[in-house]
Amino acid sequence: MYLDTVVIAGIVTVLLMVAFFVGFGVFIMRDQKAHGPDVIKVEGKKADKPV
């Protein structure tokens, strides 16, 4: 298969998009671990754990 600059640029673009979405997912998972349990409201009040 002949690879010219357009095909290489397309492959690089797809790989960059995949890397972006994987990084975004990792960021969301880490943020959930850091802030998830502390923002659960119990009967209108925040949880007893300090932030």
N, C-alpha and C positions, 0 to 999 in steps of 0.2 A: 504494500500500500504506500502510495506516495504521500509524504507529509510536507505540505507547504506551510507557510507562516500563518495562514488563516486557520488551518486545522489545529496547529499548535496553540494559537491564541484561544481558540474555542475550548480546547482541553484545559488550558490554564485557567480560563474564566470559570469553567464548571468546578474545577478543584478549589478555587478560591471561594466560590459560593458555598460549597460543602464545608470547607474549613470554617467559614463565618458562622454557619448555622450550628455546627458542632460546638464551637466556642461559645455561642450564645446560649446553647442548652446547658453547657457546663456552668456558665455564669448563673443561670437561673437555679440550677440544682444547688450550687453553693450558697446562694442567697436564701433559698428556702431553708437550708440547714441552719443558717445563721439567724434568721428572723421568724421562722415558721411557728414554733411552739409559743413564743412570747406574745403573739398578737391574738391568741384565742381569747375571746371574751366569755366570761362566766357570769351570767345574770347581770349583764350591763357593766361589769367591772373587768378590768384587765386581770390577767393571771398574776399570781403572787410573785413569780420570778421577776427580778429586775432585768432590764435590758442590758 
